[in-house]
Amino acid sequence: MRNHYTVGTLDALAVIEDWNLDFVSGSILKYLQRQEHKGQQEQDRLKVLWYAAYLVTRSREYADRVVTDAKEISNGKNVDRCSE
């Protein structure tokens, strides 16, 4: 297992298997765990956000929209979806 999937004594795959996580939940754990260690922190955080939005809604379109909004907000754009 690569170092960015192990934090302290915890290995992402071992935790995923031990907790019997599904693919989506396991992906959230994996990207959370490696975000500080692989050099792609923003990209990994956006992946966590995408998978979390998908886990709740099971909608790829909604998850894509959440990530797009997050990118726009982080770039200083005002995103107001309340009027939709």
Secondary structure, DSSP 8 states (H G I E B T S, - for coil): --GGGEETTEEHHHHHHHTT--HHHHHHHHHHHHTTTSS-HHHHHHHHHHHHHHHHH--HHHHHHHHHHHHHHHTT-----TT-
